[in-house]
Structure formats: C-alpha cells, structure tokens
Amino acid sequence: MSSSPKEIELKLEVPPQAQESLRKSPPPEGFTASRAVTKTLQSIYFDTADQALRKARISLRVRKVGQSWVQTAKIGTGVIGGMSSAVEAEHPVAGRAIDLTVIEDPQVLR
C-alpha cells in the first residue's frame, strides 16, 4: 500500500444551460461553496520523446509554489467513469528540474 496520500477527483460535465441554475443552488449537505479564486501557476511537465509516461498513465511535473518548487508524480492518471484516483507523491525539490531520488514511495517507484 502506498504511504503517499491518495487524491480522488470526481469530474463532472455540466451542460451550459444548467450552469447558471447550478451556480444559484445551495451546495449539497456537508459541502461548502466560495467564490472562485484565480491563481497563476508555473508548472513544468516532463515526458520522454515518445510520450512513454503518458502512455503508461504517469504524470511527472514540478510546480512553483511561492518561492519553492514541488515535484509531483501521479501514477494511474486519467478519468474512468468520472473518477480520477491516481497515486500521488509530492516532494520539495531544489528547482525546476526533476529529482527522482526524493521519491520514497515504492508504489510510485515501481
């Protein structure tokens, strides 16, 4: 079992004619809603020339967060039946280059 936290995303498609009604509706019980916040992110994605990572459903990136860089490896990316549940490993790195030595999770390293 992975020691990294598992992120589960539910992705929904809402037809344009239903979006305004959805915006005006209260959130479902147990959820909260707030105004959207726009942030500019600097992310660099890595793959091989033949897109071997994408074909294996792996995403590898570094992202600038404040003054720091965070490397993220996601294994099992993609959406099936509206659900995305990739195994994810995040680690701080020194800069915009990937550093595979910081990944400790054996499920991500396999």
Summary of the structure (lengths in Angstrom):
residues: 110
radius of gyration: 17.2
end to end distance: 12.3
largest distance: 48.4
contacts: 209
relative contact order: 0.23
helix: 18%
strand: 31%
